[in-house]
Amino acid sequence: MHNFLINLLIGIIGGIFSSIIVSRIFLIRQEFQNQLDVLRMNSYCLGGIFVFFDVLEIIYKNSYDTAIEIKNNPNYALTHNLKKSEPTISALRKEILIKNIDTINQNNTGIIIKEKKLLALHKDTIKLINNFKELKDYKFETIDSCKKQLNTLNSRYQKCFKVQSSTYFSLIIKDKVMIILYIIFILICVLTFISK
């Protein structure tokens, strides 16, 4: 009877700790998923910023080609409906660049990113986009440099999304609460074998 009660008590305690472990794993998963959602939104906004620089490059190339055409053919301006590019660039900057930067900056205040690699990526993103916000004079070299920086950052995002399962697993293994629960669970298992 004494062994039965000990085994029953160990079983109840083991069940409680098992449910705590499962709950903790789901909590870690949810926190990690929230962090990834912030990074996915950042990645989406970075795509919009990249499009801005692509369109800006096309506008500047078109303006450059038009200037050459006008130089070679003075009647070109009379036969074509030419518009200044600056109002278009200003509107695109406001509607695409600034709105995407503001969205990323708002994501910065929502969820606390705890995982080191994700946090480093998020900080690098914030630093880069705030540098873009300060740009006023766009040149071909500047646009090309911005696009290269965005491509580098985007490849880091893609790498981060590809290894999310292993990152999640390492978060579970390294979690301090989980380590304590593992030790208690192992002790319960050892006590179960000893009590027999």
RABEL-V119503 format. One record per residue. N is the residue number from 1. SS is DSSP state (hx for helix, st for strand, lp for the rest). PHI is phi in degrees with one decimal (999 if undefined). Layout:
BEGIN
N/SS/PHI
N/SS/PHI
END
This chain:
BEGIN
1/lp/999
2/hx/-64.0
3/hx/-63.5
4/hx/-61.3
5/hx/-66.2
6/hx/-65.1
7/hx/-63.8
8/hx/-63.7
9/hx/-62.9
10/hx/-63.5
11/hx/-64.2
12/hx/-65.1
13/hx/-63.4
14/hx/-60.9
15/hx/-63.9
16/hx/-62.8
17/hx/-66.6
18/hx/-62.2
19/hx/-68.6
20/hx/-65.3
21/hx/-61.6
22/hx/-62.9
23/hx/-62.4
24/hx/-64.6
25/hx/-61.8
26/hx/-67.4
27/hx/-64.8
28/hx/-61.3
29/hx/-61.6
30/hx/-66.2
31/hx/-62.2
32/hx/-64.3
33/hx/-63.7
34/hx/-61.8
35/hx/-64.7
36/hx/-64.9
37/hx/-62.5
38/hx/-62.2
39/hx/-68.3
40/hx/-64.5
41/hx/-64.7
42/hx/-60.2
43/hx/-62.2
44/hx/-62.0
45/hx/-67.3
46/hx/-63.6
47/hx/-62.2
48/hx/-63.9
49/hx/-66.1
50/hx/-61.9
51/hx/-61.3
52/hx/-56.1
53/hx/-68.1
54/hx/-62.0
55/hx/-64.8
56/hx/-60.8
57/hx/-63.3
58/hx/-63.9
59/hx/-62.1
60/hx/-66.1
61/hx/-64.4
62/hx/-63.7
63/hx/-63.7
64/hx/-64.8
65/hx/-63.3
66/hx/-65.5
67/hx/-62.4
68/hx/-65.8
69/hx/-64.2
70/hx/-65.2
71/hx/-64.2
72/hx/-79.8
73/lp/-136.2
74/lp/-61.7
75/lp/-80.5
76/hx/-59.2
77/hx/-65.9
78/hx/-75.0
79/hx/-95.3
80/lp/-122.5
81/lp/-86.6
82/lp/-92.9
83/lp/-126.5
84/lp/-71.5
85/lp/-86.1
86/hx/-61.1
87/hx/-63.1
88/hx/-66.1
89/hx/-62.7
90/hx/-61.5
91/hx/-66.3
92/hx/-63.8
93/hx/-60.9
94/hx/-68.4
95/hx/-82.9
96/hx/-106.9
97/hx/-63.8
98/hx/-65.6
99/hx/-64.7
100/hx/-67.9
101/hx/-64.1
102/hx/-62.9
103/hx/-63.0
104/hx/-64.8
105/hx/-64.9
106/hx/-68.5
107/hx/-63.5
108/hx/-64.6
109/hx/-95.8
110/hx/-74.3
111/lp/-117.6
112/lp/-82.1
113/lp/-90.9
114/lp/-102.8
115/lp/-67.2
116/hx/-60.6
117/hx/-66.8
118/hx/-66.5
119/hx/-65.3
120/hx/-63.3
121/hx/-64.3
122/hx/-64.4
123/hx/-64.5
124/hx/-63.5
125/hx/-64.8
126/hx/-59.8
127/hx/-62.1
128/hx/-65.9
129/hx/-68.8
130/hx/-69.5
131/hx/-66.6
132/hx/-64.5
133/hx/-64.1
134/hx/-80.0
135/lp/-66.2
136/lp/-123.1
137/lp/-101.8
138/lp/-97.4
139/lp/-122.7
140/hx/-59.3
141/hx/-65.7
142/hx/-65.1
143/hx/-62.6
144/hx/-62.9
145/hx/-63.1
146/hx/-62.6
147/hx/-65.7
148/hx/-64.9
149/hx/-63.3
150/hx/-65.7
151/hx/-64.1
152/hx/-62.5
153/hx/-64.6
154/hx/-63.1
155/hx/-66.2
156/hx/-65.3
157/hx/-62.8
158/hx/-62.9
159/hx/-63.2
160/hx/-61.9
161/hx/-70.4
162/hx/-71.7
163/lp/-101.8
164/hx/-65.1
165/hx/-66.9
166/hx/-68.7
167/hx/-64.9
168/hx/-61.6
169/hx/-62.1
170/hx/-67.6
171/hx/-64.2
172/hx/-66.6
173/hx/-64.9
174/hx/-86.7
175/lp/-62.8
176/hx/-64.9
177/hx/-64.5
178/hx/-65.0
179/hx/-61.6
180/hx/-62.4
181/hx/-65.7
182/hx/-60.9
183/hx/-63.1
184/hx/-63.7
185/hx/-64.5
186/hx/-65.8
187/hx/-61.3
188/hx/-63.2
189/hx/-64.3
190/hx/-62.7
191/hx/-62.4
192/hx/-64.2
193/hx/-71.7
194/hx/-69.4
195/lp/-73.0
196/lp/-78.5
END
